[in-house]
Amino acid sequence: MATKLVIAIVQDKDANYLSDQFIDQNVRATKLSTTGGFLQSGNTTFMIGIEEERVPEVLEIIKKASHTREEFMTPSVNMDVNMEGTTAYPIKVQVGGATVLVLPVDQFERF
């Protein structure tokens, strides 16, 4: 039986609900706190070792639990040549959803 490693990076706002869904569906996951590079916001990374046949089920759980949303962020202040700061206005960005990697596993042991 082939095993896959599913790595799912989701926004913190979706993490608890997703974790509950994994428990309800008997999906064992390791939960890690991570930080996104672009918005410097909190993320949660789930690592899931799962039978290859269950990968579509896990992907569907992640898809249903991880929602995109729009938020406003203020870009960092830019300094011009005269070292005068320019006013930074908030801009609307799309956040959330999930980034998912599915990788082959050479060996999987559970002790």
Z-matrix of the N, CA and C atoms (Angstrom, degrees):
N
C 1 1.459
C 2 1.530 1 108.39
N 3 1.324 2 117.83 1 121.86
C 4 1.462 3 123.06 2 -179.14
C 5 1.523 4 110.31 3 -77.19
N 6 1.322 5 114.79 4 144.05
C 7 1.461 6 121.53 5 179.47
C 8 1.519 7 108.62 6 -118.76
N 9 1.321 8 115.44 7 146.62
C 10 1.462 9 122.17 8 176.97
C 11 1.524 10 108.83 9 -122.14
N 12 1.315 11 115.77 10 154.39
C 13 1.455 12 122.25 11 171.51
C 14 1.518 13 107.01 12 -107.58
N 15 1.314 14 116.47 13 118.11
C 16 1.460 15 122.16 14 176.94
C 17 1.524 16 107.14 15 -102.54
N 18 1.315 17 116.18 16 122.94
C 19 1.462 18 122.32 17 175.76
C 20 1.522 19 106.38 18 -112.29
N 21 1.325 20 116.14 19 118.23
C 22 1.463 21 121.24 20 -178.04
C 23 1.526 22 109.34 21 -121.12
N 24 1.324 23 115.87 22 123.55
C 25 1.467 24 122.08 23 178.02
C 26 1.516 25 107.03 24 -107.41
N 27 1.344 26 115.62 25 118.21
C 28 1.465 27 121.22 26 -177.13
C 29 1.520 28 109.68 27 -128.16
N 30 1.312 29 115.68 28 161.02
C 31 1.452 30 120.72 29 177.43
C 32 1.528 31 108.94 30 -71.07
N 33 1.328 32 116.43 31 144.54
C 34 1.470 33 121.01 32 -179.03
C 35 1.525 34 112.71 33 -52.01
N 36 1.326 35 117.00 34 -33.39
C 37 1.472 36 120.34 35 -178.25
C 38 1.520 37 112.28 36 -62.78
N 39 1.329 38 117.76 37 -23.82
C 40 1.459 39 122.00 38 -179.03
C 41 1.526 40 113.08 39 -100.65
N 42 1.323 41 117.44 40 -9.90
C 43 1.463 42 121.65 41 -169.08
C 44 1.533 43 113.58 42 -65.38
N 45 1.310 44 118.76 43 -44.73
C 46 1.463 45 119.91 44 -177.20
C 47 1.522 46 111.71 45 -65.66
N 48 1.323 47 116.64 46 -42.34
C 49 1.461 48 120.10 47 178.18
C 50 1.533 49 110.22 48 -63.33
N 51 1.323 50 116.79 49 -43.51
C 52 1.460 51 120.41 50 179.34
C 53 1.525 52 110.41 51 -63.08
N 54 1.310 53 117.12 52 -42.46
C 55 1.461 54 121.04 53 177.92
C 56 1.524 55 110.97 54 -59.26
N 57 1.326 56 117.07 55 -42.72
C 58 1.471 57 121.35 56 176.95
C 59 1.524 58 111.45 57 -62.29
N 60 1.321 59 116.58 58 -39.34
C 61 1.469 60 120.34 59 179.31
C 62 1.526 61 111.01 60 -65.80
N 63 1.327 62 116.49 61 -40.16
C 64 1.459 63 119.70 62 176.54
C 65 1.529 64 110.82 63 -60.36
N 66 1.315 65 116.70 64 -44.23
C 67 1.466 66 120.63 65 179.33
C 68 1.524 67 110.32 66 -61.71
N 69 1.339 68 116.95 67 -45.65
C 70 1.471 69 121.41 68 -179.94
C 71 1.522 70 112.28 69 -60.49
N 72 1.334 71 117.18 70 -32.83
C 73 1.470 72 121.90 71 -176.42
C 74 1.532 73 112.79 72 -98.79
N 75 1.341 74 116.06 73 11.02
C 76 1.463 75 121.69 74 178.84
C 77 1.531 76 112.41 75 57.28
N 78 1.331 77 115.10 76 46.00
C 79 1.461 78 122.28 77 175.98
C 80 1.523 79 106.81 78 -109.55
N 81 1.321 80 116.48 79 117.57
C 82 1.460 81 120.84 80 179.38
C 83 1.517 82 109.27 81 -82.93
N 84 1.321 83 116.33 82 128.31
C 85 1.461 84 120.80 83 -177.56
C 86 1.517 85 110.30 84 -138.75
N 87 1.313 86 115.76 85 144.23
C 88 1.452 87 121.85 86 172.16
C 89 1.521 88 106.89 87 -99.43
N 90 1.328 89 115.46 88 130.27
C 91 1.465 90 121.94 89 -173.40
C 92 1.529 91 109.15 90 -109.01
N 93 1.332 92 116.35 91 125.98
C 94 1.459 93 122.38 92 179.88
C 95 1.521 94 110.20 93 -122.66
N 96 1.327 95 116.88 94 139.78
C 97 1.462 96 120.63 95 173.54
C 98 1.516 97 108.71 96 -83.54
N 99 1.344 98 116.23 97 129.28
C 100 1.455 99 121.24 98 -179.10
C 101 1.525 100 109.26 99 -136.03
N 102 1.320 101 116.07 100 169.08
C 103 1.461 102 121.42 101 179.20
C 104 1.513 103 109.11 102 -126.48
N 105 1.334 104 115.89 103 133.24
C 106 1.458 105 120.61 104 177.82
C 107 1.511 106 111.10 105 -76.20
N 108 1.312 107 116.43 106 148.86
C 109 1.456 108 120.97 107 -177.57
C 110 1.515 109 113.95 108 -80.08
N 111 1.335 110 118.02 109 -38.13
C 112 1.463 111 120.90 110 -173.44
C 113 1.526 112 112.34 111 -71.82
N 114 1.317 113 117.31 112 -53.22
C 115 1.462 114 120.21 113 -177.49
C 116 1.521 115 112.78 114 -99.72
N 117 1.316 116 117.43 115 -1.64
C 118 1.458 117 122.30 116 -177.47
C 119 1.527 118 111.29 117 53.80
N 120 1.317 119 115.91 118 35.99
C 121 1.461 120 120.24 119 -178.92
C 122 1.518 121 109.98 120 -104.85
N 123 1.323 122 115.16 121 161.56
C 124 1.449 123 120.89 122 -177.95
C 125 1.514 124 112.29 123 -71.15
N 126 1.305 125 115.37 124 135.59
C 127 1.452 126 123.18 125 174.89
C 128 1.516 127 108.39 126 -127.42
N 129 1.297 128 115.81 127 166.95
C 130 1.452 129 121.58 128 171.48
C 131 1.515 130 107.20 129 -127.33
N 132 1.320 131 115.97 130 133.58
C 133 1.457 132 121.66 131 178.20
C 134 1.522 133 108.17 132 -110.45
N 135 1.324 134 115.34 133 125.54
C 136 1.455 135 121.54 134 176.65
C 137 1.528 136 108.11 135 -104.23
N 138 1.327 137 115.99 136 133.76
C 139 1.462 138 121.51 137 173.61
C 140 1.524 139 106.97 138 -114.40
N 141 1.330 140 115.47 139 124.34
C 142 1.457 141 121.20 140 -172.83
C 143 1.525 142 108.98 141 -129.85
N 144 1.319 143 116.95 142 118.46
C 145 1.454 144 121.46 143 170.70
C 146 1.526 145 107.11 144 -92.88
N 147 1.322 146 117.07 145 119.53
C 148 1.472 147 120.43 146 -171.11
C 149 1.531 148 110.43 147 -144.40
N 150 1.321 149 115.38 148 150.64
C 151 1.460 150 120.10 149 176.09
C 152 1.527 151 108.95 150 -62.25
N 153 1.308 152 115.32 151 143.07
C 154 1.466 153 121.10 152 -176.77
C 155 1.528 154 112.09 153 -54.58
N 156 1.316 155 117.39 154 -36.05
C 157 1.468 156 121.58 155 -178.60
C 158 1.529 157 112.29 156 -65.27
N 159 1.335 158 117.75 157 -24.10
C 160 1.470 159 121.11 158 -177.64
C 161 1.523 160 113.16 159 -94.14
N 162 1.332 161 117.88 160 -3.07
C 163 1.468 162 120.27 161 -178.10
C 164 1.532 163 111.88 162 -57.89
N 165 1.345 164 120.83 163 -46.42
C 166 1.471 165 118.93 164 178.28
C 167 1.538 166 112.90 165 -58.65
N 168 1.316 167 116.87 166 -37.49
C 169 1.476 168 120.97 167 177.57
C 170 1.529 169 110.38 168 -63.08
N 171 1.330 170 117.68 169 -45.27
C 172 1.462 171 121.61 170 179.67
C 173 1.524 172 110.42 171 -63.71
N 174 1.327 173 117.06 172 -42.52
C 175 1.467 174 120.29 173 178.95
C 176 1.524 175 111.45 174 -61.93
N 177 1.322 176 116.86 175 -38.48
C 178 1.469 177 120.58 176 178.75
C 179 1.535 178 110.91 177 -66.73
N 180 1.327 179 117.59 178 -40.03
C 181 1.469 180 121.37 179 176.99
C 182 1.523 181 109.71 180 -60.00
N 183 1.334 182 116.27 181 -46.38
C 184 1.470 183 120.92 182 -179.47
C 185 1.526 184 110.25 183 -63.04
N 186 1.324 185 116.16 184 -44.63
C 187 1.472 186 120.90 185 -178.73
C 188 1.529 187 111.51 186 -59.94
N 189 1.333 188 116.85 187 -43.78
C 190 1.467 189 120.51 188 -178.58
C 191 1.526 190 112.82 189 -70.35
N 192 1.329 191 117.61 190 -28.28
C 193 1.463 192 120.84 191 -174.97
C 194 1.527 193 113.92 192 -93.06
N 195 1.309 194 118.04 193 -15.09
C 196 1.462 195 121.28 194 -173.06
C 197 1.519 196 110.13 195 -110.99
N 198 1.308 197 115.99 196 109.06
C 199 1.458 198 121.17 197 -173.36
C 200 1.526 199 111.65 198 -106.98
N 201 1.325 200 115.66 199 141.02
C 202 1.461 201 119.40 200 171.89
C 203 1.527 202 107.83 201 -83.91
N 204 1.300 203 114.86 202 150.06
C 205 1.471 204 121.13 203 179.46
C 206 1.520 205 108.49 204 -151.06
N 207 1.293 206 116.15 205 162.28
C 208 1.466 207 120.13 206 177.46
C 209 1.519 208 109.29 207 -104.07
N 210 1.324 209 115.44 208 136.95
C 211 1.457 210 122.24 209 177.12
C 212 1.520 211 108.07 210 -135.68
N 213 1.311 212 114.60 211 161.19
C 214 1.458 213 119.76 212 175.53
C 215 1.521 214 108.77 213 -99.04
N 216 1.330 215 116.00 214 137.76
C 217 1.459 216 120.86 215 174.13
C 218 1.518 217 108.34 216 -132.02
N 219 1.320 218 115.81 217 150.27
C 220 1.452 219 121.18 218 177.44
C 221 1.513 220 108.22 219 -103.31
N 222 1.330 221 117.25 220 117.29
C 223 1.466 222 119.30 221 178.98
C 224 1.521 223 110.61 222 -64.53
N 225 1.315 224 116.82 223 159.23
C 226 1.457 225 119.96 224 178.31
C 227 1.526 226 109.20 225 -63.38
N 228 1.320 227 115.81 226 152.07
C 229 1.467 228 121.66 227 -178.00
C 230 1.523 229 109.23 228 -71.72
N 231 1.323 230 115.79 229 131.72
C 232 1.468 231 121.19 230 177.80
C 233 1.519 232 109.76 231 -93.07
N 234 1.314 233 116.21 232 142.27
C 235 1.459 234 120.89 233 176.60
C 236 1.528 235 107.61 234 -105.70
N 237 1.345 236 116.70 235 130.37
C 238 1.458 237 118.15 236 177.85
C 239 1.536 238 109.50 237 -86.32
N 240 1.320 239 116.49 238 -173.52
C 241 1.468 240 121.79 239 -175.94
C 242 1.524 241 111.54 240 -59.28
N 243 1.325 242 118.51 241 -33.04
C 244 1.468 243 122.56 242 -178.24
C 245 1.524 244 111.67 243 -84.24
N 246 1.347 245 117.80 244 7.77
C 247 1.464 246 123.89 245 -178.66
C 248 1.525 247 112.63 246 62.93
N 249 1.326 248 116.24 247 27.13
C 250 1.452 249 120.55 248 175.36
C 251 1.518 250 108.14 249 -98.31
N 252 1.301 251 115.38 250 132.11
C 253 1.458 252 119.72 251 -179.74
C 254 1.516 253 111.49 252 -73.44
N 255 1.304 254 116.29 253 143.36
C 256 1.455 255 120.70 254 174.09
C 257 1.517 256 107.91 255 -100.42
N 258 1.288 257 116.15 256 148.16
C 259 1.450 258 120.64 257 -178.91
C 260 1.518 259 109.76 258 -70.12
N 261 1.312 260 115.34 259 129.65
C 262 1.460 261 120.47 260 179.06
C 263 1.528 262 108.42 261 -97.84
N 264 1.314 263 115.95 262 125.35
C 265 1.451 264 121.16 263 178.84
C 266 1.522 265 109.28 264 -101.66
N 267 1.322 266 116.53 265 143.83
C 268 1.464 267 118.49 266 177.87
C 269 1.526 268 111.05 267 -62.05
N 270 1.316 269 115.52 268 143.17
C 271 1.457 270 121.09 269 176.39
C 272 1.523 271 108.58 270 -123.08
N 273 1.322 272 115.39 271 151.60
C 274 1.459 273 120.82 272 -179.81
C 275 1.527 274 108.78 273 -86.15
N 276 1.350 275 116.06 274 129.71
C 277 1.460 276 121.18 275 177.79
C 278 1.522 277 109.01 276 -130.26
N 279 1.307 278 115.76 277 153.15
C 280 1.464 279 120.83 278 176.49
C 281 1.522 280 108.14 279 -92.54
N 282 1.339 281 116.55 280 127.46
C 283 1.462 282 122.10 281 179.65
C 284 1.521 283 108.98 282 -128.22
N 285 1.291 284 114.77 283 170.78
C 286 1.462 285 119.82 284 176.55
C 287 1.506 286 112.13 285 92.05
N 288 1.316 287 114.18 286 -158.30
C 289 1.445 288 118.62 287 -173.38
C 290 1.519 289 109.04 288 76.48
N 291 1.294 290 116.71 289 -158.59
C 292 1.459 291 120.77 290 -179.80
C 293 1.514 292 110.01 291 -145.13
N 294 1.316 293 114.90 292 146.96
C 295 1.452 294 121.72 293 169.18
C 296 1.516 295 105.44 294 -110.92
N 297 1.331 296 116.51 295 123.45
C 298 1.463 297 120.57 296 -172.73
C 299 1.521 298 110.17 297 -127.32
N 300 1.315 299 115.02 298 132.85
C 301 1.461 300 122.55 299 174.50
C 302 1.523 301 107.84 300 -117.08
N 303 1.320 302 117.18 301 136.50
C 304 1.459 303 122.11 302 175.22
C 305 1.525 304 106.69 303 -120.17
N 306 1.333 305 114.98 304 118.74
C 307 1.458 306 121.00 305 -174.10
C 308 1.523 307 111.55 306 -121.14
N 309 1.329 308 117.23 307 148.02
C 310 1.464 309 119.29 308 174.83
C 311 1.526 310 109.98 309 -71.93
N 312 1.315 311 116.39 310 152.12
C 313 1.460 312 122.43 311 179.02
C 314 1.525 313 107.99 312 -122.47
N 315 1.323 314 116.83 313 126.17
C 316 1.465 315 120.88 314 179.46
C 317 1.522 316 111.49 315 -73.79
N 318 1.331 317 115.95 316 -37.88
C 319 1.464 318 120.04 317 -178.38
C 320 1.507 319 108.91 318 -148.25
N 321 1.343 320 116.00 319 140.12
C 322 1.458 321 121.42 320 179.97
C 323 1.519 322 107.59 321 -136.04
N 324 1.315 323 115.91 322 122.91
C 325 1.472 324 121.38 323 179.88
C 326 1.524 325 108.24 324 -127.26
N 327 1.305 326 115.38 325 143.46
C 328 1.468 327 120.45 326 174.66
C 329 1.528 328 106.16 327 -129.03
N 330 1.329 329 115.92 328 118.43
C 331 1.469 330 120.49 329 -177.94
C 332 1.504 331 111.64 330 -107.12
